[in-house]
């Protein structure tokens, strides 16, 4: 790839955190901010983002399965997502804002389920060793708070949200471990704050780190 082509490549920003941390609610505002800066933006999610990915998402959120099966399906959906959506958008120069990526698999399947870390690393390298987010925003929140937020929502819980508190705390700790491993990529915020405070942090972080 030439120097000019590299300069035109878009930015890849991911939003991470345990269920109920509020990450998804800030993605749309972040996309509006980037558009206001004159960039084209694509918003997407994992698992999902493609027709096949959305079918796999439904299976993953509803059907019980072995932790390795769960991880393999997550990465299968991710491979399609990268091939069909993420990589073409970045090559066009579009910015991609994604609700969850491989950090979520590390947190939920390795941290929460106990998937062997080496198996996770092999899958990550195989599926997207050449692609990592430019910035990952981690919304950190204890499950004692996040669980109350989810309970207040008038909707059915998926099978991850129905897990016990100790599962969610393991997920949270795994997210923080991942952030400590790659501090140059992560930005972490205490998500137990007012929405406008968090939104200002999101905007400032993107402006400083990516624009």
C-alpha positions as CSV (number, residue, x, y, z in Angstrom):
1,X,0.0,0.0,0.0
2,X,1.4,3.4,-1.0
3,X,1.9,6.3,1.5
4,X,-1.0,8.2,0.0
5,X,-3.3,5.2,0.4
6,X,-2.3,4.8,4.0
7,X,-3.2,8.3,4.7
8,X,-6.7,7.8,3.2
9,X,-7.4,4.7,5.3
10,X,-10.3,5.3,7.8
11,X,-10.2,4.9,11.6
12,X,-11.6,1.9,13.5
13,X,-13.1,2.7,16.9
14,X,-14.6,0.1,19.2
15,X,-17.0,0.5,22.2
16,X,-16.6,-2.1,25.0
17,X,-17.9,-2.8,28.4
18,X,-20.1,-5.2,30.4
19,X,-23.8,-5.4,29.7
20,X,-25.5,-2.4,31.1
21,X,-22.4,-0.2,31.1
22,X,-24.0,2.2,28.6
23,X,-21.5,2.0,25.7
24,X,-24.1,1.5,23.0
25,X,-26.0,4.7,23.9
26,X,-22.9,6.8,23.2
27,X,-22.0,5.3,19.8
28,X,-24.6,7.3,17.8
29,X,-23.4,10.6,19.4
30,X,-19.8,9.7,18.6
31,X,-20.7,9.0,15.0
32,X,-22.4,12.4,14.7
33,X,-19.2,14.0,16.1
34,X,-17.0,12.3,13.5
35,X,-19.4,13.3,10.7
36,X,-19.3,16.9,11.9
37,X,-15.5,16.7,11.3
38,X,-16.2,15.9,7.7
39,X,-15.6,12.1,7.8
40,X,-17.8,9.4,6.5
41,X,-18.9,7.0,9.2
42,X,-20.2,3.5,9.4
43,X,-21.7,2.2,12.6
44,X,-22.0,-1.6,13.2
45,X,-22.0,-4.2,16.0
46,X,-20.8,-7.6,17.0
47,X,-21.8,-10.3,17.0
48,X,-23.6,-9.2,13.8
49,X,-23.0,-6.6,11.2
50,X,-23.8,-8.9,8.3
51,X,-26.7,-11.1,7.3
52,X,-24.9,-14.3,8.5
53,X,-23.5,-12.5,11.5
54,X,-27.0,-11.5,12.7
55,X,-28.1,-15.1,12.4
56,X,-25.1,-16.2,14.5
57,X,-25.9,-13.4,16.9
58,X,-29.4,-14.8,17.5
59,X,-27.9,-18.3,18.2
60,X,-25.2,-16.9,20.5
61,X,-27.7,-14.9,22.6
62,X,-30.3,-17.6,22.8
63,X,-28.8,-21.1,22.6
64,X,-26.7,-22.7,25.3
65,X,-23.4,-24.1,24.0
66,X,-19.9,-25.1,24.9
67,X,-17.5,-22.2,25.6
68,X,-15.3,-23.2,22.6
69,X,-18.2,-23.4,20.3
70,X,-19.3,-20.0,21.5
71,X,-15.8,-18.5,20.8
72,X,-15.6,-20.2,17.4
73,X,-19.0,-18.8,16.4
74,X,-18.0,-15.3,17.6
75,X,-14.9,-15.4,15.4
76,X,-16.8,-16.9,12.5
77,X,-19.2,-13.9,12.6
78,X,-16.2,-11.6,13.0
79,X,-14.4,-13.0,9.9
80,X,-17.5,-12.3,7.8
81,X,-17.9,-8.9,9.4
82,X,-14.3,-7.9,8.6
83,X,-14.5,-9.3,5.0
84,X,-17.8,-7.8,4.1
85,X,-18.1,-4.6,6.1
86,X,-15.1,-3.4,8.2
87,X,-12.1,-3.8,5.9
88,X,-13.8,-2.4,2.8
89,X,-15.1,0.6,4.7
90,X,-11.6,1.3,6.1
91,X,-10.0,1.0,2.7
92,X,-12.6,3.5,1.3
93,X,-11.4,5.9,4.0
94,X,-14.6,5.6,6.0
95,X,-14.5,5.5,9.8
96,X,-16.0,2.4,11.4
97,X,-17.5,2.7,14.9
98,X,-18.3,-0.8,16.2
99,X,-20.3,-1.9,19.3
100,X,-17.9,-4.7,20.5
101,X,-15.0,-6.5,18.8
102,X,-12.4,-9.1,19.9
103,X,-11.9,-7.5,23.3
104,X,-15.4,-8.6,24.1
105,X,-14.6,-12.2,23.2
106,X,-11.5,-12.0,25.5
107,X,-13.6,-10.7,28.3
108,X,-16.7,-12.9,27.9
109,X,-15.4,-16.1,26.6
110,X,-11.9,-16.2,28.3
111,X,-12.6,-14.1,31.3
112,X,-16.2,-15.1,31.9
113,X,-16.3,-18.6,30.5
114,X,-12.7,-19.7,31.2
115,X,-11.7,-20.2,27.5
116,X,-8.0,-21.0,27.3
117,X,-6.1,-17.7,26.6
118,X,-3.8,-19.3,24.1
119,X,-6.7,-20.6,22.1
120,X,-8.2,-17.1,22.1
121,X,-4.9,-15.6,21.0
122,X,-4.6,-18.1,18.1
123,X,-8.1,-17.4,16.9
124,X,-7.5,-13.6,17.1
125,X,-4.2,-13.9,15.2
126,X,-5.8,-16.2,12.6
127,X,-8.9,-14.1,12.0
128,X,-7.6,-10.6,12.2
129,X,-4.0,-10.4,13.2
130,X,-3.6,-7.7,10.6
131,X,-6.5,-5.6,11.9
132,X,-6.9,-4.0,15.4
133,X,-8.9,-1.0,16.4
134,X,-7.2,2.4,16.4
135,X,-9.0,3.3,19.6
136,X,-11.1,1.2,22.1
137,X,-13.4,3.0,24.5
138,X,-14.0,0.9,27.6
139,X,-16.9,1.8,29.8
140,X,-16.1,0.4,33.2
141,X,-18.9,-0.3,35.6
142,X,-19.4,-2.7,38.5
143,X,-22.1,-5.4,37.9
144,X,-23.9,-4.2,41.1
145,X,-24.8,-1.0,39.1
146,X,-25.0,-2.5,35.6
147,X,-27.4,-5.2,36.8
148,X,-29.8,-2.7,38.2
149,X,-29.8,-0.8,34.9
150,X,-30.7,-3.9,33.0
151,X,-33.4,-4.9,35.5
152,X,-35.0,-1.5,35.0
153,X,-35.4,-2.1,31.2
154,X,-38.7,-3.5,30.0
155,X,-37.3,-6.3,27.8
156,X,-36.3,-9.9,28.0
157,X,-32.7,-10.6,29.0
158,X,-30.4,-12.6,26.7
159,X,-28.5,-15.6,28.1
160,X,-25.4,-13.5,28.9
161,X,-27.4,-10.9,30.8
162,X,-29.0,-13.8,32.8
163,X,-25.6,-15.0,34.1
164,X,-24.7,-14.7,37.8
165,X,-22.9,-11.7,39.3
166,X,-19.6,-13.5,39.6
167,X,-19.6,-14.1,35.8
168,X,-20.0,-10.4,35.1
169,X,-17.3,-9.5,37.5
170,X,-14.9,-11.9,35.8
171,X,-15.8,-10.2,32.5
172,X,-15.2,-6.8,34.0
173,X,-11.8,-7.8,35.3
174,X,-10.8,-9.4,32.0
175,X,-11.7,-6.1,30.2
176,X,-9.4,-4.2,32.6
177,X,-6.7,-6.8,32.1
178,X,-7.0,-6.3,28.3
179,X,-6.8,-2.6,28.7
180,X,-3.7,-2.9,30.8
181,X,-2.0,-5.0,28.1
182,X,-2.7,-2.4,25.4
183,X,-2.9,1.0,27.1
184,X,-1.9,2.7,23.8
185,X,-5.2,1.5,22.3
186,X,-7.6,1.7,25.2
187,X,-9.2,4.6,26.9
188,X,-11.1,3.7,30.1
189,X,-13.8,5.7,31.9
190,X,-15.8,5.2,35.0
191,X,-19.2,4.7,33.5
192,X,-21.0,5.3,36.8
193,X,-21.3,9.0,36.0
194,X,-23.8,11.4,34.5
195,X,-24.5,10.8,30.8
196,X,-23.3,14.2,29.8
197,X,-20.0,13.8,31.6
198,X,-19.4,10.5,29.9
199,X,-20.4,11.9,26.5
200,X,-18.0,14.8,26.9
201,X,-15.2,12.3,27.7
202,X,-16.1,10.3,24.6
203,X,-16.0,13.3,22.3
204,X,-12.7,14.6,23.8
205,X,-11.0,11.3,23.6
206,X,-11.9,10.8,19.9
207,X,-10.9,14.4,19.1
208,X,-7.5,14.0,20.8
209,X,-6.6,10.5,19.9
210,X,-8.0,10.2,16.3
211,X,-8.6,13.5,14.7
